[in-house]
């Protein structure tokens, strides 16, 4: 069984979005408001997640609230994995 949370976090670390030593409370940190994540990062992440998980994001998935923090990114990836089964 795939651990989506760990996979997503590993990708965010690899893409230099978050530090390798992030804390659990960082899961809710607003990545957009804190200028950690921007539209170009989101496009890159979408491509990476689509390739890694063999999923396809729909236009509704590209809403800012889906990319605001680590937990919301994990949720949007998980939802796509579940809908593609």
C-alpha positions in Angstrom: 0.0 0.0 0.0 1.3 3.4 -1.0 2.0 6.0 1.6 0.9 9.1 -0.2 1.8 11.5 2.6 5.4 10.4 2.6 5.6 10.4 -1.2 4.2 13.9 -1.4 6.5 15.2 1.3 9.5 13.6 -0.4 8.7 15.3 -3.7 8.2 18.6 -1.9 11.6 18.2 -0.3 13.2 17.1 -3.6 11.7 20.1 -5.4 13.1 22.4 -2.6 9.6 23.6 -1.6 10.1 22.5 2.0 13.1 21.7 4.1 14.0 18.1 4.9 13.7 18.8 8.6 10.2 20.4 8.5 8.0 20.0 11.6 4.6 18.4 11.9 3.0 21.9 12.4 4.4 22.9 9.0 1.8 20.7 7.4 -0.7 23.6 7.8 1.7 26.4 7.0 0.3 28.6 4.2 2.8 28.0 1.4 1.1 30.6 -0.9 0.8 33.4 1.6 4.4 32.9 2.8 5.6 33.0 -0.8 7.1 29.5 -0.6 4.9 28.2 -3.4 4.0 30.2 -6.6 2.1 29.4 -9.8 5.3 28.1 -11.5 6.0 25.7 -8.6 2.4 24.5 -8.8 2.7 23.7 -12.5 5.9 21.9 -11.9 4.4 19.9 -9.0 1.4 19.0 -11.0 3.6 17.5 -13.7 5.7 15.7 -11.1 2.7 14.3 -9.3 1.0 13.2 -12.5 4.1 11.3 -13.6 4.9 9.8 -10.2 1.3 8.7 -9.3 0.0 8.1 -12.9 -2.9 10.5 -12.3 -4.4 13.5 -14.1 -5.5 16.6 -12.4 -8.7 18.2 -13.5 -9.1 22.0 -13.8 -11.0 22.1 -10.4 -7.9 20.6 -8.8 -5.9 23.7 -9.7 -7.7 25.9 -7.2 -5.4 27.8 -4.8 -6.9 26.2 -1.7 -5.7 22.8 -3.0 -2.1 24.0 -3.0 -2.2 26.3 0.1 -0.4 23.9 2.5 1.2 20.5 2.6 -2.0 18.8 3.9 -4.1 20.2 1.1 -1.6 19.0 -1.4 -1.6 15.6 0.1 -5.4 15.6 -0.1 -5.6 16.7 -3.7 -3.2 14.0 -4.7 -5.0 11.4 -2.6 -8.4 12.3 -4.0 -7.0 11.9 -7.6 -5.5 8.6 -6.7 -8.8 7.4 -5.3 -10.8 8.7 -8.3 -8.5 7.0 -10.8 -9.0 3.5 -9.4 
